[in-house]
């Protein structure tokens, strides 16, 4: 059974984890990756790691075999092959690397494979699954040996080890999205499924937060993604925000009221998306009038109305807010509320939550060594905050910035609203 919730290391401890905890986290993340590979093969067949299932949306999903190799390559290129690894965030990404233990790894998994179409074009020539599994194991062994031999446990020396764990954790959730998108249950006899069922949302009043001055992002010691650095304190006026994510019952009222048929609720881009997709309910929902019927990992199930709405895109979240006379929170509002209103009933961690903010750099942003991490998505993606039930504990941080295109509805995404 795939355990998406290993204990003992939350996100804040992950930022400052030393060699011993990092070693356990690296092993845990790699074991989970290998279990996902086996789960995909068991559910979809021996060729599925290379080809996926017939009809799977290749414009949304990467070849799993490529993903496995990319995870090993990422760890190898930034740790085992990186002669500047102890410089941490100051490492030169263009510095020469040692050779890979897998010939052609740079061509298969490097910067030239930036598009999904490129990855699928490469899939037929990738090594077999056993070779890729061995690559994952061998790279991890080298990583653990190097970690054990690090002379200092400072932030610079451990930067790439922490990054490698979190990078693999991000992909762990992406595997859960793949299972939902393709429609398979990794462990149908396990009784729990790949993620736990969402909890019922008890009715909670909205929360009024007083005006404040808030410093967003990560400013302390330890690891941070580059897009978390460089925040400046900003004045946040008084605002009212939902205590929790919008539920299916609330979203269903929008559908019942013809929300998908009224252009006035939608942005121009959102209405074009609705028209093109022919959408009348959120993704994976077969019925939202008179109750919710949703496909969860290939199984049609009746979903209680008091669960958080999920697989909702930014366009849909924005349209619901216009219909309801409310608005999406800005990401700094969301972050301030998550910290300041936790004792007043602000609940998050069930779905990733859309904000009104376009993903961009904080004023003092400086790119990290992994140049493709943030900058290519600045200006084109929307910010999500929080975590979903499929998010590993090591990635459950209230300051963490997730981001996706506005049309994205395959992930475990939902939203909450603010008073206009």
C-alpha positions in Angstrom: 0.0 0.0 0.0 1.2 3.5 -0.8 1.7 5.6 2.3 1.4 9.2 1.4 1.8 10.4 5.0 5.1 9.3 6.5 5.4 10.6 10.1 8.0 12.6 12.0 9.1 15.4 9.6 6.8 18.3 8.9 7.7 21.1 6.6 9.2 23.5 9.1 11.5 20.8 10.5 12.3 19.8 6.9 13.7 23.3 6.2 16.3 22.8 8.9 16.8 19.0 8.9 20.3 17.8 9.6 22.0 14.8 8.0 20.3 12.1 10.0 16.8 13.3 9.3 17.6 14.0 5.7 18.9 10.5 5.2 15.6 9.1 6.4 13.6 11.5 4.3 15.6 10.7 1.2 15.0 7.0 1.7 11.3 7.5 2.4 10.8 9.7 -0.7 12.7 7.2 -2.9 10.8 4.2 -1.5 7.5 6.0 -2.2 8.6 6.6 -5.8 9.4 3.0 -6.3 6.0 1.9 -4.8 4.2 4.3 -7.2 6.1 2.7 -10.1 4.9 -0.8 -9.0 1.4 0.5 -8.5 1.2 1.9 -12.0 2.4 -1.4 -13.5 -0.1 -3.4 -11.3 -3.0 -1.2 -12.3 -2.3 -0.5 -15.9 0.0 -3.3 -17.2 3.7 -3.9 -17.7 4.0 -1.3 -20.5 2.2 1.5 -18.6 5.4 3.1 -17.3 6.4 3.8 -20.9 3.0 4.3 -22.6 0.4 4.9 -19.9 -3.2 3.8 -20.6 -4.9 4.1 -24.0 -6.6 7.4 -24.2 -4.6 9.0 -21.3 -4.2 12.8 -21.8 -0.6 13.0 -22.9 -0.9 16.8 -23.0 -1.3 16.7 -19.2 0.8 13.8 -18.0 4.4 12.8 -18.5 5.5 9.2 -19.3 6.0 7.7 -15.9 9.2 6.0 -17.0 10.6 9.4 -17.9 9.5 10.8 -14.5 11.4 8.0 -12.7 14.5 8.8 -14.6 14.1 12.5 -14.1 13.9 12.0 -10.3 17.1 10.0 -10.3 18.8 12.5 -12.7 17.8 15.5 -10.7 19.3 14.1 -7.5 22.4 13.0 -9.3 23.1 16.2 -11.2 22.7 18.4 -8.2 24.4 16.2 -5.6 26.5 13.3 -6.9 27.7 15.1 -10.0 27.8 18.7 -8.6 31.3 19.7 -7.6 29.8 22.9 -6.2 27.1 21.3 -4.1 28.5 22.7 -0.8 27.9 26.2 -2.1 24.1 25.7 -1.9 22.1 28.6 -3.3 25.4 30.2 -4.6 26.3 27.2 -6.8 26.8 28.0 -10.4 24.3 26.1 -12.5 26.5 26.3 -15.5 29.6 24.8 -13.8 30.9 21.5 -15.4 29.4 18.3 -14.0 30.9 14.9 -13.4 29.7 12.2 -15.7 26.3 10.4 -15.1 26.3 6.7 -14.2 23.6 6.4 -16.9 24.7 7.1 -20.4 22.5 9.6 -22.2 20.9 10.7 -19.0 21.5 14.4 -19.7 19.9 14.1 -23.2 16.9 12.2 -21.8 16.3 14.3 -18.7 18.0 17.6 -19.0 16.9 21.1 -20.1 16.2 20.0 -23.7 13.2 18.0 -22.5 11.3 21.0 -21.3 8.1 20.3 -23.2 5.8 17.4 -22.6 5.8 16.5 -26.3 9.6 16.1 -26.2 9.2 13.7 -23.2 6.7 11.5 -25.0 8.9 11.6 -28.1 11.8 10.2 -26.0 9.7 7.6 -24.2 10.3 4.7 -26.8 14.1 5.0 -26.4 14.3 5.1 -22.6 15.8 2.2 -20.8 13.5 -0.5 -19.4 11.8 -0.2 -16.1 14.3 -2.4 -14.2 17.2 -0.3 -15.5 15.4 2.9 -14.4 14.7 1.4 -10.9 18.4 0.5 -10.6 19.3 4.0 -11.6 17.1 5.3 -8.8 18.7 3.0 -6.2 22.3 3.6 -7.3 21.9 7.4 -7.3 20.3 7.3 -3.8 23.2 5.2 -2.5 25.7 7.7 -3.7 23.6 10.6 -2.3 23.5 8.9 1.2 27.3 8.3 1.1 28.0 11.9 0.3 25.5 13.1 2.9 27.2 11.0 5.6 30.5 12.5 4.6 29.5 16.1 4.7 31.9 17.9 7.1 29.4 20.5 8.1 25.7 20.7 8.6 25.2 24.3 7.6 22.4 25.5 5.3 24.7 25.8 2.2 26.1 22.2 2.6 22.6 20.7 3.0 20.7 22.8 0.5 20.7 20.3 -2.3 19.8 17.4 -0.1 16.8 19.2 1.2 15.9 20.3 -2.3 16.1 16.7 -3.6 13.7 15.5 -0.9 11.1 18.2 -1.6 11.4 17.8 -5.4 10.6 14.1 -5.0 7.8 14.8 -2.6 6.3 17.2 -5.2 6.4 14.3 -7.7 4.8 12.0 -5.2 1.6 14.1 -5.3 1.9 14.3 -9.1 1.6 10.5 -9.2 -1.6 10.7 -7.2 -2.9 13.2 -9.7 -1.9 10.8 -12.5 -3.9 8.0 -10.8 -7.0 10.2 -10.5 -6.6 11.5 -14.1 -6.2 8.0 -15.6 -8.7 6.5 -13.2 -7.0 3.7 -11.3 -6.9 2.7 -7.7 -3.3 1.9 -6.6 -4.4 -0.4 -3.8 -8.1 -1.4 -4.3 -7.9 -3.9 -1.4 -6.3 -1.5 1.0 -9.6 0.1 2.1 -8.0 3.6 2.1 -7.1 4.4 -1.5 -4.2 6.6 -2.5 -5.4 9.6 -0.5 -7.8 9.6 2.5 -11.3 10.8 2.1 -11.8 14.4 2.7 -13.2 15.2 6.1 -16.7 16.7 6.5 -16.6 20.5 6.8 -18.5 21.7 9.8 -20.2 25.0 9.3 -18.0 27.9 10.4 -18.5 31.6 10.2 -16.2 33.7 8.1 -13.3 35.4 9.9 -12.7 39.1 10.0 -9.1 40.0 10.2 -7.9 43.5 11.3 -5.6 45.5 9.1 -2.0 44.3 9.5 1.5 44.6 8.1 2.7 41.3 6.8 6.1 40.0 5.7 5.4 37.2 3.1 7.7 34.4 2.2 10.6 32.8 4.1 13.2 35.0 5.8 14.7 32.8 8.4 17.5 30.2 8.4 17.1 26.9 6.6 15.9 25.9 3.2 13.6 28.0 1.0 12.5 27.8 -2.6 13.8 30.8 -4.6 10.2 32.1 -5.1 9.8 32.3 -1.3 12.8 34.7 -0.9 12.9 38.4 -1.2 9.5 39.3 0.4 8.9 42.8 1.6 6.5 43.8 4.4 3.2 45.1 3.0 0.1 46.7 4.5 -2.9 44.4 4.4 -6.2 46.2 4.9 -9.0 44.7 7.1 -10.7 41.8 5.3 -13.1 38.9 5.8 -12.2 35.4 4.7 -13.9 32.1 4.7 -12.8 29.8 7.6 -12.5 26.9 5.2 -12.6 25.9 1.6 -15.9 26.2 -0.4 -17.9 22.9 -0.1 -19.6 20.9 -2.8 -23.0 22.1 -1.4 -22.0 25.7 -1.9 -20.5 25.1 -5.3 -23.6 23.0 -6.3 -25.8 26.1 -5.8 -23.8 27.9 -8.5 -24.4 25.0 -10.9 -28.1 24.7 -10.0 -28.4 28.4 -10.8 -27.0 28.0 -14.3 -23.6 29.2 -13.4 -22.0 27.5 -16.4 -24.5 29.0 -18.7 -24.1 32.7 -17.8 -21.1 34.5 -19.3 -21.4 37.4 -16.9 -19.9 35.2 -14.1 -16.8 34.4 -16.1 -13.7 36.3 -17.3 -13.3 36.4 -21.0 -10.6 33.8 -20.8 -12.7 31.7 -18.5 -15.8 31.8 -20.7 -13.6 30.8 -23.7 -12.4 27.8 -21.7 -16.0 26.8 -20.7 -17.1 27.1 -24.3 -14.2 25.1 -25.7 -14.4 22.4 -23.0 -18.2 22.2 -23.0 -17.9 22.1 -19.3 -21.1 22.1 -17.1 -19.5 20.8 -13.9 -16.0 20.5 -12.4 -13.7 17.8 -13.7 -14.4 14.2 -12.7 -18.0 15.2 -11.6 -20.8 13.3 -13.4 -23.6 15.1 -11.6 -23.9 18.2 -9.4 -27.6 18.8 -9.5 -29.4 17.0 -6.7 -26.2 15.7 -5.2 -22.6 15.1 -6.2 -21.5 12.1 -8.2 -17.8 12.2 -8.6 -15.2 9.8 -10.1 -12.5 9.1 -7.5 -9.6 7.0 -8.9 -11.9 5.4 -11.5 -14.8 4.7 -9.2 -18.1 6.6 -9.3 -19.1 7.6 -5.8 -21.7 9.8 -4.1 -19.8 12.6 -2.3 -21.3 14.4 0.7 -22.1 18.0 0.1 -20.1 19.1 3.1 -16.8 18.0 1.6 -14.5 20.6 0.0 -15.0 21.0 -3.7 -12.0 19.7 -5.6 -10.6 19.5 -9.1 -11.8 23.1 -9.6 -9.8 25.4 -11.9 -9.1 29.0 -11.3 -11.6 30.1 -13.9 -14.3 28.1 -12.1 -13.3 29.5 -8.6 -13.3 33.0 -10.0 -16.7 32.5 -11.6 -18.2 31.1 -8.4 -17.0 34.2 -6.5 -18.5 36.6 -9.0 -21.8 34.7 -8.7 -21.7 34.8 -4.9 -20.7 38.4 -4.7 -17.3 37.6 -3.2 -13.7 37.4 -4.4 -10.7 35.1 -4.2 -8.1 36.1 -1.5 -4.8 37.5 -2.5 -2.0 35.2 -1.7 -0.6 37.5 1.1 -4.1 37.7 2.6 -4.3 33.9 2.6 -0.8 33.6 4.2 -1.6 36.2 6.9 -4.9 34.5 7.7 -3.3 31.0 7.9 -0.9 32.3 10.5 -3.0 34.8 12.4 -6.4 33.1 12.4 -5.4 29.5 13.0 -6.8 29.7 16.6 -10.0 31.3 15.3 -11.0 28.4 13.1 -9.0 29.0 9.9 -8.7 25.4 8.5 -6.5 24.4 5.5 -4.8 21.4 4.2 -7.7 19.6 2.4 -7.2 21.1 -1.0 -4.7 23.4 -2.6 -6.5 26.8 -2.7 -6.5 29.2 -5.6 -5.8 32.8 -4.9 -6.4 35.9 -7.0 -2.6 36.5 -7.3 -0.6 35.9 -10.5 2.6 34.0 -9.8 5.6 36.4 -9.8 8.7 37.3 -7.9 8.8 39.0 -4.6 10.6 42.4 -4.8 14.0 41.0 -3.7 13.8 37.8 -5.7 17.1 36.2 -6.9 16.9 33.0 -8.9 18.2 29.8 -7.3 20.6 27.4 -9.0 17.7 25.5 -10.6 16.8 28.2 -13.1 13.7 26.4 -14.4 12.0 26.2 -11.0 10.1 29.5 -10.9 11.0 32.0 -13.6 9.4 30.3 -16.6 6.0 30.4 -14.8 6.2 34.1 -13.7 3.3 36.0 -15.2 1.5 33.1 -16.7 0.4 31.0 -13.7 -1.9 31.6 -10.7 -0.8 31.1 -7.1 -2.3 28.3 -5.0 -1.7 28.1 -1.2 -2.1 25.4 1.4 -1.9 21.6 0.8 -4.2 18.8 -0.3 -4.8 15.4 1.4 -2.2 14.0 -1.1 0.5 16.4 -0.1 3.3 14.8 2.0 3.8 16.4 5.4 7.2 17.7 4.4 5.4 20.0 1.9 2.7 21.2 4.1 3.8 24.8 4.8 1.6 27.9 5.0 4.3 30.0 3.2 4.8 27.6 0.4 3.8 28.9 -3.0 2.2 26.4 -5.4 1.3 27.6 -8.9 -0.5 26.4 -12.0 -2.2 27.7 -15.2 -5.7 29.1 -14.6 -7.3 26.3 -16.7 -5.6 23.6 -14.6 -8.2 21.3 -12.9 -6.5 18.0 -12.8 -4.9 18.6 -9.4 -6.4 18.5 -6.0 -7.4 22.1 -6.2 -10.2 24.1 -4.5 -10.7 27.6 -3.1 -12.1 29.8 -0.4 -13.5 33.3 -0.8 -13.3 36.8 0.8 -15.9 39.5 1.1 -15.8 41.9 -1.8 
